Amino acid sequence: MKAQAFWITGPFQAELREQELDVPGPDQALVVTAASGISRGTERLVFAGRVPESQWPAMRAPLQYGEFPAPLSYGYAAVGTVRAGPPHLHGRRVFCLHPHHDAFVAPAGMCIPIPDAVPDRRAVLGANMETAVNILWDARPLVGERVLVVGAGVVGLLVTFLLGRIPGLDLHVCDLDATRAELAKSFGATFCAPAEAPADRDLVIHASASAEGLRLALSRCGFEGRVIEASWFGDRACELPLGEAFHAKRLSLISTQVGHVAPAMRGRRTHGERLALALSLLEDARLDALLGPDTAFSDLPEAYGALLSPPSGAHQPLCPVVTYS
């Protein structure tokens, strides 16, 4: 059996290639893809060839084809139906950390069943929701804390969605794009522009992927507060004001990365259990507002660049969805 696979062939270049599929073994599943999600921040860096060589092993997608910088087939948000494999998976809808292919063979243990209440299109948020879950495990938010989320992209808004379920939080979300205000409000947060971001926060989660955003996060953190750095800058340097009040306020700057289960839950949850939890948290139709635009898989090579980096002034998508017929 053969499949069509999306490959990045060089900086800002992509194509579809024919991919030979292995016959599934006893611990593998053949999945026919229904939809996949594009993680704009990470995939933009990969498409531009901006993953530093020192980070090639860490940034390798779980089922990536090829090697950095290119050619490679990258991605980690595929949803489909198992057509062959272990009996407990046969015919079931699953999420898998697989690149954009119209069919693939993957380890059965990496094919996580999707709850019936989560439609295929929303299920592509599984990887981003898993990241959001891990961020909260690293952040350890407390009832009644004053919290600021800097950056209302997909991850920032999913973090907001989860934080909004904790009672008593004074929760604000900061972003340059005011069109995200109603969505933040629907998740239980107050939206603000950077200049209006409140100070003396107990917890600040930074997810804007900009040095300006991280500097703002540090400036708005209160005494002995903690800043959770959820962005990744690729090969860019980031200058920070670690003089000024950083030491006087005894701030904590904590990195979070989804490649490992956060220490708070490590040994208690596997990667698979964390992803299953993330999928279960997608049973909320409000999250559909994070999705789109939809692009046919056959059009992906031509559309990919604009989906990752729309022209200045154009609408900035949150999570583009690839559809497969």
C-alpha positions as CSV (number, residue, x, y, z in Angstrom):
1,M,0.0,0.0,0.0
2,K,1.2,3.5,-0.8
3,A,0.4,6.9,0.8
4,Q,0.9,10.5,0.0
5,A,3.2,12.3,2.4
6,F,4.0,16.0,2.9
7,W,7.7,16.7,2.9
8,I,9.7,19.9,3.5
9,T,12.5,19.8,0.9
10,G,14.4,23.0,1.9
11,P,13.8,26.4,3.5
12,F,10.3,27.5,2.4
13,Q,9.9,24.6,0.0
14,A,7.6,21.7,0.2
15,E,6.0,18.9,-1.9
16,L,3.9,15.8,-1.7
17,R,5.7,12.5,-2.1
18,E,4.6,8.9,-2.6
19,Q,5.3,6.9,0.6
20,E,5.5,3.1,0.7
21,L,3.7,1.7,3.7
22,D,4.9,-1.2,5.7
23,V,2.6,-4.1,6.4
24,P,1.5,-3.6,10.0
25,G,3.1,-5.9,12.5
26,P,1.3,-7.3,15.5
27,D,1.9,-4.1,17.6
28,Q,1.3,-1.6,14.8
29,A,-1.8,0.0,13.3
30,L,-2.6,1.2,9.8
31,V,-4.4,4.6,10.1
32,V,-6.2,6.4,7.3
33,T,-6.1,10.1,8.1
34,A,-9.2,12.3,8.4
35,A,-7.5,15.5,9.6
36,S,-4.3,16.9,10.9
37,G,-3.4,20.1,12.7
38,I,-0.6,22.5,11.9
39,S,1.4,23.8,15.0
40,R,2.3,27.2,13.5
41,G,5.1,28.2,15.9
42,T,7.1,25.0,15.7
43,E,6.4,24.2,12.1
44,R,7.3,27.7,11.0
45,L,10.8,27.2,12.5
46,V,11.1,23.9,10.8
47,F,9.9,25.2,7.4
48,A,12.4,28.1,7.6
49,G,15.3,25.8,8.5
50,R,15.7,27.6,11.8
51,V,16.0,24.7,14.2
52,P,19.5,25.0,15.7
53,E,21.7,21.9,15.1
54,S,22.3,21.5,18.8
55,Q,18.5,21.0,19.2
56,W,17.9,18.5,16.3
57,P,17.6,15.5,18.6
58,A,15.3,17.3,21.0
59,M,13.1,18.8,18.3
60,R,12.7,15.5,16.3
61,A,9.0,14.7,16.0
62,P,8.2,11.2,17.5
63,L,7.5,9.7,14.0
64,Q,9.4,12.1,11.8
65,Y,10.7,11.0,8.4
66,G,14.1,12.3,7.2
67,E,16.5,14.5,9.2
68,F,17.0,18.2,10.0
69,P,17.3,20.6,8.4
70,A,15.8,19.0,5.3
71,P,14.4,17.0,3.5
72,L,12.0,15.8,6.2
73,S,8.4,15.0,6.9
74,Y,7.3,16.8,10.1
75,G,4.2,17.1,12.2
76,Y,2.5,15.7,15.3
77,A,-1.2,16.2,15.2
78,A,-2.9,13.5,13.0
79,V,-6.4,12.1,13.5
80,G,-7.7,9.1,11.6
81,T,-9.4,5.7,11.7
82,V,-7.5,2.4,12.3
83,R,-8.1,0.1,9.3
84,A,-5.8,-2.7,10.4
85,G,-4.1,-3.5,13.7
86,P,-4.8,-4.9,17.1
87,P,-8.5,-5.8,17.7
88,H,-9.0,-3.2,20.5
89,L,-8.1,-0.4,18.0
90,H,-9.6,-1.7,14.7
91,G,-12.2,0.7,13.4
92,R,-11.6,3.2,16.1
93,R,-10.8,6.9,15.7
94,V,-7.3,7.7,17.1
95,F,-4.9,10.6,17.6
96,C,-1.3,10.0,16.7
97,L,1.9,12.2,16.9
98,H,2.5,11.7,13.1
99,P,3.4,14.0,10.2
100,H,0.9,15.1,7.5
101,H,0.3,11.9,5.5
102,D,-3.0,10.6,4.1
103,A,-2.3,7.2,5.6
104,F,0.4,5.7,7.9
105,V,1.6,2.8,9.9
106,A,2.4,3.6,13.5
107,P,3.1,1.8,16.8
108,A,-0.3,0.8,18.3
109,G,0.8,2.2,21.7
110,M,1.0,5.7,20.1
111,C,-2.5,5.5,18.6
112,I,-4.6,7.0,21.4
113,P,-8.4,6.5,21.1
114,I,-10.4,9.7,20.8
115,P,-13.5,10.1,23.1
116,D,-16.8,9.9,21.2
117,A,-17.7,13.4,22.2
118,V,-14.7,14.9,20.4
119,P,-15.1,15.3,16.6
120,D,-12.2,14.6,14.3
121,R,-11.5,18.3,13.5
122,R,-11.3,19.3,17.2
123,A,-9.2,16.3,18.1
124,V,-6.3,17.8,16.1
125,L,-5.8,20.0,19.1
126,G,-4.6,17.0,21.1
127,A,-0.9,17.8,20.9
128,N,-1.4,21.4,21.8
129,M,-3.7,20.5,24.7
130,E,-1.1,18.0,25.9
131,T,1.4,20.9,25.9
132,A,-1.1,23.0,27.9
133,V,-1.6,20.2,30.4
134,N,2.2,19.9,30.9
135,I,2.5,23.7,31.4
136,L,0.0,23.6,34.2
137,W,1.8,20.7,35.8
138,D,4.9,22.8,35.7
139,A,3.2,26.0,36.9
140,R,1.2,24.4,39.7
141,P,-1.5,27.1,39.9
142,L,-3.2,27.7,43.2
143,V,-6.8,28.6,44.0
144,G,-7.1,32.4,44.3
145,E,-3.8,33.3,42.6
146,R,-3.4,36.4,40.4
147,V,-2.4,35.0,37.0
148,L,-1.4,36.5,33.7
149,V,-1.1,34.6,30.4
150,V,1.1,36.5,27.8
151,G,0.3,35.4,24.3
152,A,-3.2,34.4,23.0
153,G,-2.1,31.9,20.5
154,V,-3.3,28.3,20.5
155,V,-1.2,27.2,23.5
156,G,-1.8,30.4,25.4
157,L,-5.6,30.1,24.9
158,L,-5.6,26.4,25.8
159,V,-3.7,27.2,29.0
160,T,-6.3,30.0,29.6
161,F,-9.1,27.5,29.0
162,L,-7.7,25.1,31.7
163,L,-6.9,27.9,34.1
164,G,-10.4,29.2,33.8
165,R,-11.7,26.0,35.4
166,I,-9.8,26.7,38.7
167,P,-11.9,28.6,41.2
168,G,-11.0,32.0,42.5
169,L,-8.3,32.9,40.0
170,D,-7.8,36.5,38.9
171,L,-7.0,35.6,35.3
172,H,-5.9,38.0,32.6
173,V,-4.7,37.3,29.1
174,C,-2.5,39.7,27.2
175,D,-2.0,39.9,23.4
176,L,-1.5,42.4,20.6
177,D,-4.5,41.0,18.7
178,A,-7.7,42.4,20.2
179,T,-9.8,40.1,18.1
180,R,-8.9,37.3,20.6
181,A,-10.7,39.2,23.4
182,E,-14.1,37.5,23.1
183,L,-12.5,34.1,23.0
184,A,-10.4,34.8,26.1
185,K,-13.6,36.1,27.8
186,S,-15.5,32.9,26.9
187,F,-12.7,30.9,28.7
188,G,-13.2,33.0,31.9
189,A,-10.4,35.5,31.5
190,T,-10.1,39.3,31.2
191,F,-8.3,40.3,28.0
192,C,-5.9,43.2,27.9
193,A,-3.3,44.9,25.6
194,P,0.3,44.7,26.7
195,A,0.3,48.3,28.1
196,E,-2.7,47.4,30.3
197,A,-1.4,44.1,31.7
198,P,-1.8,44.1,35.4
199,A,1.2,43.9,37.8
200,D,2.0,42.0,40.9
201,R,1.0,38.6,39.4
202,D,1.7,35.5,41.4
203,L,2.0,33.4,38.2
204,V,2.8,34.5,34.7
205,I,2.7,32.1,31.8
206,H,4.6,33.3,28.7
207,A,3.5,31.9,25.4
208,S,4.0,34.7,22.9
209,A,7.3,33.5,21.4
210,S,8.7,37.0,21.5
211,A,11.4,38.6,23.6
212,E,9.1,41.6,24.2
213,G,6.5,39.2,25.6
214,L,8.9,37.6,28.0
215,R,10.2,40.9,29.2
216,L,6.6,42.0,29.9
217,A,6.1,38.7,31.8
218,L,9.0,39.4,34.0
219,S,7.9,43.0,34.6
220,R,4.4,42.0,35.7
221,C,5.5,39.3,38.1
222,G,5.1,40.1,41.8
223,F,7.4,39.4,44.7
224,E,8.6,35.7,44.7
225,G,6.3,35.1,41.7
226,R,7.1,32.6,39.0
227,V,7.3,33.0,35.2
228,I,6.7,29.8,33.2
229,E,8.4,30.1,29.8
230,A,6.3,28.1,27.4
231,S,7.7,29.6,24.1
232,W,10.6,28.3,22.1
233,F,12.8,30.8,20.3
234,G,14.6,28.4,17.9
235,D,17.9,30.0,16.9
236,R,17.0,33.5,18.1
237,A,18.8,35.1,21.1
238,C,16.5,36.7,23.7
239,E,17.8,39.7,25.8
240,L,16.2,39.9,29.2
241,P,16.3,42.4,32.1
242,L,17.8,40.2,34.7
243,G,19.2,43.2,36.5
244,E,16.6,45.8,37.6
245,A,14.1,44.2,40.0
246,F,14.6,40.5,39.0
247,H,16.7,39.6,42.1
248,A,15.0,42.0,44.5
249,K,11.7,40.4,43.7
250,R,13.2,36.9,44.0
251,L,11.5,35.9,40.7
252,S,11.6,32.3,39.4
253,L,11.9,31.8,35.6
254,I,10.9,28.2,34.8
255,S,11.1,26.4,31.4
256,T,8.5,24.0,30.4
257,Q,8.8,21.5,27.5
258,V,6.4,18.8,26.5
259,G,9.2,16.3,25.5
260,H,9.2,15.1,29.2
261,V,6.3,14.8,31.6
262,A,6.6,17.6,34.1
263,P,8.4,16.7,37.4
264,A,5.2,17.1,39.4
265,M,3.7,14.1,37.6
266,R,6.7,12.2,36.3
267,G,6.6,8.6,37.4
268,R,2.8,9.0,38.0
269,R,1.7,9.5,34.3
270,T,3.2,8.2,31.1
271,H,3.3,10.2,27.9
272,G,0.4,8.2,26.6
273,E,-1.7,8.8,29.7
274,R,-1.0,12.5,29.5
275,L,-2.1,12.6,25.9
276,A,-5.3,10.6,26.7
277,L,-6.1,13.2,29.4
278,A,-5.5,16.0,26.9
279,L,-8.0,14.4,24.4
280,S,-10.6,14.0,27.1
281,L,-10.3,17.8,27.9
282,L,-11.3,18.6,24.3
283,E,-15.0,17.7,25.0
284,D,-16.0,21.4,24.8
285,A,-17.4,23.0,21.7
286,R,-16.0,26.4,22.6
287,L,-12.6,25.1,21.5
288,D,-13.8,24.9,17.9
289,A,-13.1,28.7,17.7
290,L,-9.4,27.9,17.8
291,L,-9.5,25.9,14.5
292,G,-9.1,27.0,10.9
293,P,-8.7,27.8,8.2
294,D,-9.2,24.4,6.6
295,T,-6.9,23.4,3.7
296,A,-7.2,20.3,1.5
297,F,-4.2,18.0,1.8
298,S,-3.6,18.2,-1.9
299,D,-3.2,22.0,-1.7
300,L,-0.9,21.9,1.3
301,P,2.5,22.4,-0.4
302,E,1.3,25.7,-2.0
303,A,-0.7,26.9,1.0
304,Y,1.8,26.0,3.8
305,G,3.9,29.1,3.8
306,A,0.9,31.5,4.0
307,L,-0.7,29.4,6.7
308,L,2.4,29.6,8.9
309,S,3.3,33.3,8.1
310,P,0.3,35.2,6.7
311,P,1.1,38.6,5.1
312,S,1.3,41.5,7.5
313,G,-2.2,42.8,8.2
314,A,-3.9,39.6,7.2
315,H,-5.9,37.5,9.7
316,Q,-3.6,35.4,11.8
317,P,-4.9,31.9,12.1
318,L,-4.7,29.9,15.3
319,C,-4.6,26.2,14.4
320,P,-4.9,25.6,10.6
321,V,-6.6,22.2,9.8
322,V,-5.5,19.9,7.0
323,T,-8.5,17.9,5.6
324,Y,-8.2,14.6,3.8
325,S,-10.9,13.2,1.5
